[in-house]
Amino acid sequence: MKKLLLVLLAVFLWGAGCGCIPLSAPAGDGNAEDKLAGIPEEKLPFPRKQVKQVWRIDDRFVLVEQVQNQDNAFFLYDRSEEKAACIVGFAENARYEGRKGGTLMFIAKGDGDCGDYSFPYRLVCRLGSREMPRGEPLFLPATQGVAFGAVGAWTQVLCKAEPGGREFTFKLEPQEGQVLAGGHKKPLTTVGYDPKANELVFRFYNVEPGPGLVLGEPVTVPGHRFVEEYRIEALPAGREPEDPALLKQDFPYGLNLADTGTLSGQPSVRVALKLRGNLRYSVVSLLHHPEDGSKTILEYIVSFRPDNAG
């Protein structure tokens, strides 16, 4: 018994130390017909057939997931008011993560209206509050792969790969002559992990390297807390995708692509970051519009945190 208690205590302390949030299990509550027995059908703002999953949060609140044409949204039904309110809309492309005390947690990818998906982030919704969900960065273990960006993004150039402080920054600009109809979308991007080399591997599709990059050779990063070195490779069209299974995986970590074959016909850039120890990572994208009217710059800022999993 003492050993069991020590193990449970260690798991709790690890979660608190690395920024993890202990959540109640997001398991569903029966099939759609049975679990909605306590909610009058006329109280839902959509047909019952669009109900995918339901979670009984407590005696007052019920969380209902609506799915329509492969898009999903979440409604919170309040038994005391007999009303259902949308708390996470279709455009967030979210999945329910679980509950912590008086808050509900979701993992989202956003930008679903134009197919330009973000690196996953967390949405925090307070029960009984009319406030909009609060967005928070999501730091994932290096072993957790992610796919984001847009399949149909225009050809871009990776012009810079810059280590600095506690971060690593990628800068991309449109290829010369490209007209960005539909806006400057993020290139389809995958992040994977090589356990033998302890490398976090980025693959940018339909992207070519800029003239100032060092290709094919490791570049050491003295003084960086989290990255020891990095290596950039230019891959011609015809190379297979880095991780087809990840691209076909459902949200929030995959892109739910039925066919990855078109990616093989695109040039791509592969960047491997050799990490110092066990880390978590997060990616924020920023779009810069120069005042002089020159090319827009898309920036990926990769942040790191220690992962105390051992």
Secondary structure, DSSP 4 states (H G I P E B T S, - for coil): -HHHHHHHHHHHHHHHHTT----B-----S-HHHHTTTS-GGGSSS-GGGEEEEEE-SSSEEEEEEEETTEEEEEEEETTTTEEEEEE-GGG--EEEEEETTEEEEEE---TTTT-BPSPEEEEEETT--SPPEEEE-PEETT--EEEBBTTPPPEEEEEEEEETTEEEEEEEEPTT---TT--PPBPEEEEEETTTTEEEEEEETEEE-TTS-BSS-EE-TT-SSEEEEEEEEE-TTPPPS-HHHHHSPTTTS---S--GGGGGS-EEEEEEEESSSEEEEEEEEEE--TTS---EEEEEEEEEE-TT-
